[in-house]
Structure formats: structure tokens, C-alpha cells
Amino acid sequence: MAEFDFEAVVVGAGAVGLACGYALARRDLSVAVLEKEAVIGQGVSSRNSEVIHGGLYYPTGSLKARLCVRGRRALYAFCDAHKVNYDRCGKLVVATSPDDVERLEAILEQARTNDVEGMAQLTAAQAIAMEPELACYGALHSPQSGVLDSHGYMLALEGEIQAHGGAVVTSTPFEGATPLDGGGFSIRAGGEEPATLTCRYLVTAAGLFAQDAAALIEGFPKAEIPKAFYGKGIYFRLMGKAPFSRLIYPPPIHGALGTHYRRDLGGQAVFGPNLFWVDELDYSVDPDARAAFTDYIRKFWPAVPEEHLSPDYAGIRPKLHGPDDPQPDWRIDDATAHGLPGLVAMFGIESPGLTSSLALGEEIAARLEV
């Protein structure tokens, strides 16, 4: 088939899917991004910390390490060009016990290996001079970390796709794909007006539903679809003045960066997420978790007033490991993995996916050789 309805179809209109659509549209490909929800960015992209990560922690040479640093640099430039609100406030990774000091040294070495700019190791006195309400035994300063308006960012990506002649189609679930003789795919799209369309390239960026999307593609080897795990985290918001201007992070926990502090773009203090494992997508927040949150926060902010912490929201991350397993890298599967030319499927794109999204888009374009 020489002609297609679209040259590329992307499944999922979260930050990563939209960034993939943007990368492909910039290469003068006609692009359609399919989203099952009525509004873009309603999954993982709307239930996170909106943090722009420096790229400190990730293993040398991993997709996370490479694409986080590259993506963060591109993200600040994109936000400047498109007037997306952000605050490059910087981050302190704090030692909350004497044993954490050695962990900070390892994080600093990894950050420098990952080419993170401006990293500095601080004594406790230096860190407290920067943030007087802080308690710690030492800290690392990452000046390139920040927070952004993630929805404003996604709207800018959507606008760019449309400006390049592409389409972002909401309330349109992906219901399957069939490889075509001679290359390309026939795509079945659902919704109120179901349709079948053809494309040369197919990209799945379905977040929590990545495994479901892969299973709907004829010829995708079932053995190559990784098992899905769900890591849930909840957030509490502080009623009152924010105690710190910078992000405050204790050292990472197994499977996540752990409960941290941020001052959002509205000036309010938010703490979270913690991490626990769930079997279904439940976004409820247990107000009884406040006492445990308070105990954790007191490690770096002893003056936290428990009565001023209010349950806020929850997020769920698509993980490729269980609670007792080592945390793997992201999965970006091209034809070398599944044998279907023109298809790239992503799995387990959790943090730092938002920060890395523009670089992920460029990675997908490179995998498709466009």
C-alpha cells in the first residue's frame, strides 16, 4: 500500500505520547495521536509531582540516565519558547541520618557520570543556610532541578502537532492493529464514531495500559509483553506557608525516589508520593496515612504541623518490577524485539518520563529511522 491515512499513529496522549507525536510531526510526517479519555494527559501525566528531574540517580548508560539529562535540557528550552510556566528552583538531596552521608557521595558520583551540571556537595550548615527550617546531616545541591506546569506543557505539544498538520483525537480508544502486506498497519479506533485507518508507523505510549495496547496488535509476540505492576503513591498538601523554596528529597527508597517536598507553582507545599503496591487502579487517598507522612517529613522538617497536612491526590506508576525485584530500565521495543517493522512499543515509562519526554520522542523517531 503506497498511501496511508496517516504516516504515523501514536497511542496515548499523555506527555510521552504527545512528545512522540511532536517529534514525528517535526519531521513532516502526518500524525494522529489517539486518546481514549475525553481530555489529554489524564493518566500518569496528571498524577505526578510535576518535577523536572536533574538526572542524578539513574544507572550509567541506561535509557533513564541518557534521556533524562537530554530531555531536561530540551524541556527548559521548549518551555521558554512556548511560554510554559516553570520554576528552576533547584533541589536538595538531604541526608536524614549519618548513614545517608555515604549514600549522598554515591549519588554525587553517579550524577557527575550522568553529566548533570552544577552538582555540589554541602555540609549540613551550608544546606541549612540555604533552607533555614531544614534538618539534615549534609546535602547535595542540584541547581538544574525544578517544577513545571505539566498540563500547560502538554497543551503546547498538542498545539505543535496541530500546527504541523497533525491531529490529537480524544475519546477514541485504540482497539487493535493489523500489520499490512508491504508494510504499515490497519488501526481500529473506537469511540462514538468507530473508524479504521491506516498508517506507516505505529507507536504505543499507553502508560498504565501499555501491555493491553501491545496485546491488541496482531503478531506481537505475547512472550515479549512484560508483566505489569502498579506502584501507587499518595500526596498530602500543607495548609499554610511553604517552608522551603527548593525541592527537598531524602535519598531514594527501593523502587522510587521516595516521599519528597515541593513548592508548587501556586506557592503551596506538597509532600509525596510514598510507594505501595496495588492490583487495580484505585486513586483514593487514605487520610489516616497523615501520621506516617508526618513522621517521615519530620526527618528533614522537624517543625511540620501534622494538623495542617491535608490529603490531596494519588498517582499510580506503570512498573516493570514487583516490590522485591530490582528496578529495571524502561522498555522501548522496536522491530529487533518483536519482529514488526514500523512499530515501537514502550513499557514501564514512569519517572522521569515527564522530564525525558522530548528526548523519548526523539528516541522513538530514531528507532523508526525517520
N, C-alpha and C positions, 0 to 999 in steps of 0.2 A: 504494500500500500504506500503510494508516494505522498499522499496528502493526509494530514491529520487535523482533527478539530482543534487541538492544541498541541504544541510541541512538547509541553511538559505539564503534568498534573501533580500537585502536591497534596497529600492527605494530611490535614490538620492545620488550623490557623492559629496556633499559639506562636510565641516568639520565634521558635526554631523553624516551624513551617513557613511563617511569613518571611523570615530571613532567607530561607531557601528559595522561595518564590522571587524575592527581590534579587538574589544573586543570578538566578536564571533569566529573569526579565531584563537585567542589565546587559545580558549577552544577546539581547534582541530575539529571545525566544518568546513565543506566545505561551502564556502561563495561566492555568486555572488552579486556585487553591480551594479545596473542598473542606468545609467545616460543618460538622453535624449540629453544633449548637447555633442558637439564633444570633449570637454575638461572638466576635473574635476573642481569643485569649481567655476562655472561661475555665480552662483546666489548670494544669500545673502553673501556667504563666500568670494566673491571677491570684495564686495562693502561695506566695513565697515572700521572702524578705526584701525584694527589690534591691538587693545588694549588687553592686559592681565589684566583683572579686579581683584581687590583685593577681592571683595565680600562685600562691605561696606553697601549697601543701602537696601538690599532685606529683606522682612519681615521674622521674626523668624519662622523657621521650613519650609519655602517654598522650593520648588524644586530649585528655583534660588539661594537661600541662601546656601543651603546644597551642591548643585552640583558645584556652582561657586568656593567655597573655596576648595573643594576636587579636582575639575578639574584643578584649577590653580596650586596647588601643583604638581599634576601629569604632567601638561603641561611643567613646567620648567624641570622636570626630563627627560621627553621624548625628549625635545629639546636638552638637554645636551647629551643624549645617541645617538641621531641621527644627531648631529651637525647642528641643525636648528638655524638660526641666530635669536637672540632676544636681547633686552636691558631692563634689570630690572632697569629702570630709576627712578621709584617711581612717585608718584602723589601728587599734592597739590590740595585739595578741598578748594576753596577760598571764603571768604565772600566778596561780592562786594558791600554790603551795611551794615549799622549797624544791620538791621533786620535779616541779614543772620547769624549773630554770634550764635543766639539761634538755628538756623537750624543745624549748624555745631555740636553743642553739642548733638543734637538728632541723627545725623549721626554717631558720635563717639560712642555713647551708642549702636546703632544698630550694628556697625562694631565689637565691642567687644563681643556683644551677638552672632554674627555670627562666632566668633573665628578667626577673621582676626588679623594676627600677626603684632606687631610693630607699631600700630597706636599711633600717638602723636598729641596733640593739640598745635598749635603755635600761638603766638601773631603776629600781623602784622609785627613788627620789625624782629622777628625771620624768618618769611616767606620771607620777602624782603632781609634779609641777605643771604638766600639760592638762591633767584632769584631776583637780583637787579632791573630788569626792571618791576617787578610786582607791582601792586597796589591792596591793599586789606585791610580789617578790621580784619583779622585773617585767620587762615587756619588750615586744618588737613593734616598731612603727612601720606601717605600710602606707605611705602617703598617696598611693595611686588608687586605693580602695574608695568606694563611695556608695551612694544610693541614687536611684533614678525613678522617674515616672514611667513604670513599665507599660501602662496602658497607652500613654502618650507615644511611647516608642513604637508599640505595635500599630497604632493608628498611622504613624509616619511611614512604617513599612507598607501597610495596606495602600496608602496613598501613592507610594512609589511604584508598586506593582500596577496600580490602575493607570498611573501616568505613563507607564511603558506599554500600555495596551492590554494588560492582563486583567484577570477577574478574581475577586475573592468572593466565593459563593457560600453563604451561610445557610443554615437549616437544610443542609444537603449531605447526609451521611454517605460515606464510601461503603458500597455493598459488594464490591468484588472487582476483580480484574482478570482478563484472559489474555495471554500472550498471542500476538497475531503472527501469522506466517509472514516472513520477510522482515520482522521487527516491529516493535511498538506493542501497544496494549489497547484492548477494548475495556472501558471502565463503566461499571454500573453505579450510577449515582441515585440515591433515594430522595425522600422528602415528599412534599405535596405534589411536585411535578417530576416524577422519576424520569431519568434520561440515560441514554447510553452514549458515550463519547469516546473518541479515540485519541491517543497521544503517542508520541515517540518515546518519551521518558516518563517514568513514574517514581516519585519519591514519597516514602511514608514517614511522616513526622507526627505520629499519633499519640505520643506521650504515654499516658496510662493504658492506652488501648493499642499500643504498638504490636503486641503479639496477636491481638484479634485482627488487626489490619493485614498482617503478614499471612495469617491463616486463610484470608479471603482471596488470596492471589493464587490462581491455578498454577501448579508447577513449582510453587515454593516448597522446598523440602521440609516436611514437618519436623524432622530431627534437627533442623537448623534454627528452629524458633526457640529462643531461650525461655526458661520458666520465668514467670512474672512474680515479683514480690512487691508488697506495698509497705512503705515506711511512712507512718503518719507523724505529724508534729503539730502542736498547738501553740498559740501565741497569747500573751497577756499584754494589755496596754496599761500604761501608768496614767492615772488621773492626777495631773499636776505638772510642775516644771520638769523638763527633761534634765537629768543630772549630768550628762556628758554631751559634748559636741561631736565626738568621734565615735565610730563603731568600736564596741568593746567585745572581744572574743576570748574566752578561755581556750586552752588547747583543744584540738578536735577529740571527739569521742569515736568509738568504733562505729563506722558506717555513716558518719555525718560530722559536720563541723560543730554541732552542739548548740546549746541554748546561749544566745548572744544578745547584745543590746544594739539597737539602732535608734537614732532620732529620725523620724520620717520627714518627708518634705513639708508637712504641715507643722513640724516642730514638736510632735508628740513622741514620747518614749515608748518603744515596743520591745518586748522580750520574747525570745523563742527562735526557732522551734526546738522542743525536745524531740525524742525519737522513740516510737514504739511501733510494733508490727501488727498489721491488721489484715484481715482476709477479704474485706469488702470496702467500698468507697463510702465511708461514713465521715462527714465533716462536722460532726457535733464537737463541742468543746465542754469538757468536764470542769465546772467551776471549782470542784473540790481539789483540783490539781494546784490551786493557788499556793498552798502551804509548801509543797515541794518546790515550786518555782521560786518562792521567796527564799527558801534555804539555799538554793543554787545561786541565786543572784547575790546573796549576802557574801559569797566568796570574793566578789570583786566590788560590791557596793553594800557595805555593812549597814548603811542608813536606810535601806529600802523600806518604805512603809507598806506592810502587807495589805492593809485595808484600802490602799489606793491602787492596787492591782486589780484590773477587771478582765474577765475572759473575753477574748477578741475573736479570732478565727482559727481555722485549721487548714493545713495543706497535706497532701499525700504525694509522695515521690515514687516514680517508677523505678524499682530497683532490680538488679540482676543477681542479688545475693540475699541470703537469709541472715538472721541475727547472729549466727555463729560462723559465718563464712567470711573469707577475705573479701574486701571490697574491690570489684574488678573495674576495669576501664569501661567507657561507653562501647557499644557495638554499632559500627557503621558497616553494614553488609552490602557489598556490591556483587557483581556477577561472579567474581572469583570465589565467593562464599556460597551463593545459591544457584548459580548457573543460568540466570535470567538477564541477558543483556538489556541495558536501558533502565534497570531497576536499582534503586538504592533504598534500603530499609534501615531505619535507626531504632535501636532498642536501649532502654535504660538511660535516656537523656534527662538526667536530673541535674542538680547543682554541679558545676557552674554553667548550666545550659543557657540561662538568660545572658550572662556576661559573654559567653562564647558564641552566641547565635549568629552574628555576622560571619565569623570565621567558620562556623559549621556550614553556613550557606556556601561559602567559597570552597570548602572541602567537598561538599556534595557535587558542585559544578565540576570540580577537578576529577572526581570519581566517574562522572558521566562523560568526561573528556569533551566538554563544551566550552 
